């Protein structure tokens, strides 16, 4: 499947230049160590994450503590291995699967620098959301650092298209990042949902982090035949039956599916390693579209920095 990307100036130069540049903010790390243990959804393996403070400009990296030499995998889209239903990162022979929810939690709290030790090839699935990671990170507290981080300001329209799926980012006079996400499923329990949020620490904590992964009941046996989700039940995520009912669970939000897809966008764009000022509009996009947009954003940022 080929993704089509495009970029075009969407505002006159004088108007684009009037977009207020956000003030650089101090970088943040954790005040102390935090940990979370659980079971990987894909591998079914037990896994423990240990979050550690990191120095300024270190960024976020995963460290495979179970492998010889404890290899590090920087959380950057240049280390992307694949993004089919999940975002996997790798460096050399070291791999970490399902990184998006952990990265979204760090991004939602504005944590710039963190070392994440993991003793397995996949992060714990938790409850299918970013909330458990958010809670352990909040318990660790944060520490303001002397160095600053400079947001990426979007000044041109950047767009990725793939059939009915698309994602774009455009200039915005709003401070920070605004995301609109739309889904449209034939399943009557999901249907069409659209949500828009200005991504702040408050909105992430209260409106986004708790949104869980969802799957259709007819997909469950297919996934199990592939060895995926064998140690989980319908109580661990949202499973939609053909009639639209939810199997052995209940919604946290009426539009939880769209909120979760928006959460995935945050986690995937976190691979840029810098805050964003712009407006994202996504329709039916998945991880591969989100990361393709991140590449376009990085290209634009590097061009503007030259």
LUMBASE-902824 format. One line per field, with one value per residue (C-alpha): residue number from 1; x, y, z; chain; residue in one letter. Coordinates in nm, 2 decimals. Layout:
BEGIN
nr c(NUM/...);
X c(X/...);
Y c(Y/...);
Z c(Z/...);
kette c(A/...);
rest c(A/...);
// end
This chain:
BEGIN
nr c(1/2/3/4/5/6/7/8/9/10/11/12/13/14/15/16/17/18/19/20/21/22/23/24/25/26/27/28/29/30/31/32/33/34/35/36/37/38/39/40/41/42/43/44/45/46/47/48/49/50/51/52/53/54/55/56/57/58/59/60/61/62/63/64/65/66/67/68/69/70/71/72/73/74/75/76/77/78/79/80/81/82/83/84/85/86/87/88/89/90/91/92/93/94/95/96/97/98/99/100/101/102/103/104/105/106/107/108/109/110/111/112/113/114/115/116/117/118/119/120/121/122/123/124/125/126/127/128/129/130/131/132/133/134/135/136/137/138/139/140/141/142/143/144/145/146/147/148/149/150/151/152/153/154/155/156/157/158/159/160/161/162/163/164/165/166/167/168/169/170/171/172/173/174/175/176/177/178/179/180/181/182/183/184/185/186/187/188/189/190/191/192/193/194/195/196/197/198/199/200/201/202/203/204/205/206/207/208/209/210/211/212/213/214/215/216/217/218/219/220/221/222/223/224/225/226/227/228/229/230/231/232/233/234/235/236/237/238/239/240/241/242/243/244/245/246/247/248/249/250/251/252/253/254/255/256/257/258/259/260/261/262/263/264/265/266/267/268/269/270/271/272/273/274/275/276/277/278/279/280/281/282/283/284/285/286/287/288/289/290/291/292/293/294/295/296/297/298/299/300/301/302/303/304/305/306);
X c(0.00/0.15/0.11/0.08/0.24/0.21/0.31/0.19/0.20/-0.15/-0.13/0.02/0.37/0.28/0.00/0.23/0.49/0.23/0.19/0.32/0.62/0.58/0.83/1.09/1.01/1.24/1.29/1.15/1.25/1.13/1.20/1.26/1.23/0.89/0.79/0.51/0.46/0.22/0.17/0.24/-0.06/0.13/0.39/0.20/0.53/0.56/0.73/0.84/0.91/1.14/1.13/1.44/1.53/1.76/1.99/1.90/1.89/1.89/1.54/1.35/1.51/1.42/1.69/1.66/1.78/1.73/1.98/2.36/2.51/2.17/2.13/1.95/1.68/1.62/1.25/1.28/1.09/1.43/1.44/1.09/1.07/0.71/0.38/0.11/-0.15/0.13/0.45/0.77/1.12/1.45/1.83/2.05/1.90/1.71/1.34/1.06/0.70/0.38/0.56/0.29/0.09/0.40/0.53/0.19/0.19/0.54/0.43/0.11/0.30/0.56/0.85/1.13/1.41/1.36/1.53/1.29/1.44/1.24/1.31/1.11/1.05/0.71/0.57/0.28/-0.06/-0.20/-0.57/-0.52/-0.48/-0.21/-0.37/-0.17/0.16/0.04/-0.04/0.30/0.48/0.27/0.37/0.73/0.69/0.88/1.19/1.25/1.59/1.81/1.81/1.52/1.32/1.21/0.88/0.84/0.61/0.42/0.41/0.30/0.03/0.17/-0.06/-0.05/-0.33/-0.40/-0.74/-1.01/-0.74/-0.56/-0.38/-0.25/-0.10/-0.15/-0.04/-0.24/-0.25/-0.35/-0.07/0.05/-0.10/-0.47/-0.59/-0.91/-0.97/-1.26/-1.34/-1.63/-1.70/-1.99/-2.02/-2.32/-2.16/-1.88/-2.03/-1.90/-1.71/-1.52/-1.33/-1.11/-0.87/-0.61/-0.34/-0.24/-0.14/-0.49/-0.68/-0.45/-0.50/-0.88/-1.00/-0.75/-0.52/-0.80/-0.93/-0.87/-0.77/-1.07/-1.12/-1.41/-1.52/-1.47/-1.10/-1.04/-1.01/-0.79/-0.55/-0.55/-0.46/-0.16/-0.07/-0.18/-0.38/-0.38/-0.33/-0.60/-0.98/-1.25/-1.23/-0.88/-0.98/-1.30/-1.43/-1.73/-1.98/-2.14/-2.46/-2.26/-2.27/-1.94/-1.83/-1.77/-1.68/-1.82/-1.73/-1.54/-1.65/-1.92/-1.66/-1.38/-1.27/-1.20/-1.02/-0.80/-0.70/-0.62/-0.41/-0.22/-0.15/0.00/0.22/0.34/0.42/0.61/0.88/0.97/1.12/1.00/0.67/0.45/0.25/0.00/-0.34/-0.37/-0.68/-0.69/-0.95/-0.92/-0.54/-0.33/0.02/0.19/0.01/0.10/0.47/0.47/0.35/0.61/0.88/0.73/0.73/1.10/1.19/1.02/1.17/1.52/1.47/1.35/1.64/1.90);
Y c(0.00/0.33/0.64/0.97/1.27/1.63/1.97/2.31/2.66/2.70/3.07/3.38/3.44/3.75/3.56/3.26/3.49/3.62/3.29/3.35/3.15/2.97/3.06/2.79/2.61/2.44/2.07/1.82/1.48/1.27/1.35/0.99/0.63/0.47/0.12/-0.07/-0.44/-0.63/-0.86/-0.79/-0.82/-0.94/-1.17/-1.26/-1.22/-1.07/-0.73/-0.46/-0.10/0.11/0.48/0.68/1.05/1.15/1.45/1.75/1.69/1.31/1.26/0.94/0.60/0.24/0.01/-0.36/-0.46/-0.83/-0.84/-0.85/-0.50/-0.35/-0.19/0.14/0.22/0.60/0.68/0.83/0.74/0.67/0.35/0.24/-0.13/-0.16/0.00/-0.26/-0.21/-0.10/0.10/-0.11/0.04/-0.13/-0.07/-0.36/-0.68/-0.50/-0.45/-0.29/-0.34/-0.14/0.18/0.43/0.43/0.48/0.76/0.93/0.93/1.09/1.34/1.42/1.51/1.71/1.48/1.54/1.32/0.97/0.63/0.34/0.01/-0.29/-0.66/-0.79/-0.72/-0.56/-0.30/-0.42/-0.39/-0.26/-0.18/-0.09/0.28/0.52/0.58/0.32/0.46/0.82/0.73/0.58/0.87/1.12/0.94/0.99/1.37/1.59/1.80/2.12/2.13/2.41/2.34/2.45/2.28/2.46/2.36/2.28/2.54/2.42/2.68/2.47/2.22/1.86/1.58/1.20/1.02/0.65/0.57/0.67/0.73/1.07/1.28/1.63/1.91/2.27/2.61/2.72/3.04/2.83/2.76/2.40/2.11/2.07/1.73/1.63/1.26/1.10/0.74/0.57/0.20/-0.01/-0.17/0.00/0.03/0.25/0.42/0.77/0.95/1.27/1.44/1.75/1.84/2.10/1.86/1.99/1.82/1.87/1.75/1.45/1.35/1.39/1.34/1.13/0.90/0.66/0.58/0.21/-0.01/-0.16/-0.46/-0.62/-0.96/-1.13/-1.02/-1.18/-1.54/-1.43/-1.26/-1.55/-1.79/-1.57/-1.60/-1.24/-1.16/-1.52/-1.41/-1.13/-1.13/-0.90/-0.73/-0.60/-0.39/-0.30/-0.58/-0.50/-0.77/-0.76/-0.61/-0.32/-0.44/-0.44/-0.78/-0.80/-0.43/-0.08/0.25/0.52/0.78/0.76/0.84/0.63/0.47/0.81/0.93/0.62/0.68/1.04/0.90/0.69/1.00/1.17/0.87/0.84/1.21/1.19/1.02/1.37/1.44/1.80/1.97/2.08/2.39/2.31/2.15/1.79/1.66/1.28/1.06/0.68/0.71/0.44/0.41/0.40/0.72/0.90/0.81/0.91/1.25/1.27/1.22/1.51/1.73/1.64/1.72/2.06/2.14/2.06/2.27/2.57/2.53/2.56);
Z c(0.00/-0.11/0.11/-0.08/0.09/0.00/0.13/0.02/0.15/0.29/0.40/0.24/0.36/0.55/0.74/0.80/0.95/1.19/1.36/1.71/1.79/2.12/2.39/2.44/2.77/3.02/2.97/3.22/3.35/3.64/4.00/4.09/3.96/3.88/3.77/3.62/3.55/3.34/3.04/2.68/2.45/2.14/2.30/2.62/2.81/3.16/3.14/3.38/3.29/3.51/3.44/3.54/3.53/3.24/3.18/2.96/2.59/2.64/2.51/2.57/2.52/2.59/2.74/2.71/3.05/2.98/2.69/2.71/2.73/2.79/2.44/2.42/2.16/2.12/2.08/1.74/1.42/1.25/1.47/1.35/1.26/1.17/1.25/1.17/1.44/1.68/1.68/1.72/1.76/1.72/1.72/1.61/1.74/2.03/1.98/2.18/2.07/2.16/2.25/2.16/2.49/2.70/2.48/2.48/2.86/2.87/2.61/2.79/3.10/2.91/3.01/2.76/2.91/3.04/3.04/3.03/3.12/3.00/3.06/2.76/2.39/2.45/2.69/2.92/2.76/3.09/3.03/2.67/2.75/2.87/3.21/3.41/3.28/3.34/3.71/3.78/3.61/3.81/4.13/4.04/4.01/3.76/3.77/3.58/3.40/3.30/2.93/2.71/2.44/2.13/1.98/1.61/1.46/1.16/0.88/0.58/0.53/0.54/0.44/0.41/0.21/0.18/0.03/0.28/0.55/0.58/0.83/0.80/1.01/0.93/1.08/1.38/1.59/1.89/2.14/2.13/1.95/1.86/1.72/1.55/1.49/1.30/1.27/1.08/1.14/1.01/1.36/1.51/1.85/1.70/1.40/1.32/1.60/1.60/1.88/1.90/2.18/2.25/2.39/2.73/3.05/3.18/2.88/2.85/3.21/3.22/2.86/2.66/2.87/2.98/2.63/2.56/2.26/2.08/1.85/1.67/1.81/1.47/1.48/1.82/1.71/1.41/1.65/1.90/1.61/1.56/1.93/2.01/2.32/2.45/2.81/2.79/2.80/2.68/3.02/2.94/2.63/2.44/2.23/2.00/1.91/1.57/1.72/1.86/2.22/2.43/2.55/2.93/2.97/2.96/2.80/2.98/2.72/2.46/2.19/2.35/2.02/1.86/2.17/2.17/1.81/1.90/2.18/1.93/1.72/2.03/2.10/1.74/1.70/2.03/1.82/1.69/2.03/2.04/2.12/1.83/1.75/1.48/1.41/1.32/1.14/1.10/0.94/0.98/1.01/1.17/1.30/0.96/0.85/1.18/1.15/0.78/0.89/1.16/0.89/0.69/1.00/1.07/0.71/0.73/1.07/0.95/0.64/0.85/1.09/0.81);
kette c(A/A/A/A/A/A/A/A/A/A/A/A/A/A/A/A/A/A/A/A/A/A/A/A/A/A/A/A/A/A/A/A/A/A/A/A/A/A/A/A/A/A/A/A/A/A/A/A/A/A/A/A/A/A/A/A/A/A/A/A/A/A/A/A/A/A/A/A/A/A/A/A/A/A/A/A/A/A/A/A/A/A/A/A/A/A/A/A/A/A/A/A/A/A/A/A/A/A/A/A/A/A/A/A/A/A/A/A/A/A/A/A/A/A/A/A/A/A/A/A/A/A/A/A/A/A/A/A/A/A/A/A/A/A/A/A/A/A/A/A/A/A/A/A/A/A/A/A/A/A/A/A/A/A/A/A/A/A/A/A/A/A/A/A/A/A/A/A/A/A/A/A/A/A/A/A/A/A/A/A/A/A/A/A/A/A/A/A/A/A/A/A/A/A/A/A/A/A/A/A/A/A/A/A/A/A/A/A/A/A/A/A/A/A/A/A/A/A/A/A/A/A/A/A/A/A/A/A/A/A/A/A/A/A/A/A/A/A/A/A/A/A/A/A/A/A/A/A/A/A/A/A/A/A/A/A/A/A/A/A/A/A/A/A/A/A/A/A/A/A/A/A/A/A/A/A/A/A/A/A/A/A/A/A/A/A/A/A/A/A/A/A/A/A/A/A/A/A/A/A/A/A/A/A/A/A);
rest c(X/X/X/X/X/X/X/X/X/X/X/X/X/X/X/X/X/X/X/X/X/X/X/X/X/X/X/X/X/X/X/X/X/X/X/X/X/X/X/X/X/X/X/X/X/X/X/X/X/X/X/X/X/X/X/X/X/X/X/X/X/X/X/X/X/X/X/X/X/X/X/X/X/X/X/X/X/X/X/X/X/X/X/X/X/X/X/X/X/X/X/X/X/X/X/X/X/X/X/X/X/X/X/X/X/X/X/X/X/X/X/X/X/X/X/X/X/X/X/X/X/X/X/X/X/X/X/X/X/X/X/X/X/X/X/X/X/X/X/X/X/X/X/X/X/X/X/X/X/X/X/X/X/X/X/X/X/X/X/X/X/X/X/X/X/X/X/X/X/X/X/X/X/X/X/X/X/X/X/X/X/X/X/X/X/X/X/X/X/X/X/X/X/X/X/X/X/X/X/X/X/X/X/X/X/X/X/X/X/X/X/X/X/X/X/X/X/X/X/X/X/X/X/X/X/X/X/X/X/X/X/X/X/X/X/X/X/X/X/X/X/X/X/X/X/X/X/X/X/X/X/X/X/X/X/X/X/X/X/X/X/X/X/X/X/X/X/X/X/X/X/X/X/X/X/X/X/X/X/X/X/X/X/X/X/X/X/X/X/X/X/X/X/X/X/X/X/X/X/X/X/X/X/X/X/X);
// end
